Amino acid sequence: MVVKRALVESRPWLLLSLIAAISYYFVSDAQIPGLYMMLWKGLGVAFLGVFALARHHSLDGRLLGGIMALGAIGDMLIEIDLIYGAIAFLLGHIVAIVLYARHRRRMVTPSQRMLAIILVPAVVLIAWALPIDRASAPGIALYSLFLAVMAAMAWTSDFPRYRVGTGALMFVASDLLIFARFGPLEGSVLPDWLIWPLYYFGQFLICTGVIQSLRHRDPRAAG
């Protein structure tokens, strides 16, 4: 009860985000009109964006809010057309790369650097190899390039690695499961079970991890 009261009093947007995202997971197969379901789906990450803007009034806070806003738009547009959603997410990855580039880690261990270097070609190659329809493979690979660079930049940024970096890797795993639907996991229930939890909680970790760091480093801009 104490934790819930703290969320309600100081982080209402975070609580609303959790409620929207978790409830969406359980009603996503319900007979609800498409427009309402799209809006419901977008609310989880949209509330994370509002949380970011409310908790830190800085350029970095606005960049993070923009990342979450583009994610929410992507969540909704992907229900209309996968390409429309991918464009929104790609723009979000570009903004995220800018944010992480502003916060480079001064000292990166060899193992951390190696993971970041391997991650980019590995993700692109896996994504390119997944679809059965080879005509879609180049577009998926191009999108995955931005996705992988975003995750590598998050992993080597000076934000908390096991929140922001892990969240970015969860985002990668979620997208690879989407692409696997067009190939080896076509017809499998595994993507249905895992895509949304990996994606949403990845975004959740990214958002809360970045905000925690920004508020610690620059409390004057904290909301």
Secondary structure, 3 states (H helix, E strand, C coil): CHHHHHHHHHCHHHHHHHHHHHHHHHHCCCCCCHHHHHHHHHHHHHHHHHHHHHHECCHHHHHHHHHHHHHHHHHHHCCCCHHHHHHHHHHHHHHHHHHHHCCECCCCCHHHHHHHHHHHHHHHHHHHHCCCCHHHHHHHHHHHHHHHHHHHHHHCECCCHHHHHHHHHHHHHHHHHHHHCCCCCCCCCHHHHHHHHHHHHHHHHHHHHHHHHHHHHCHHHEC
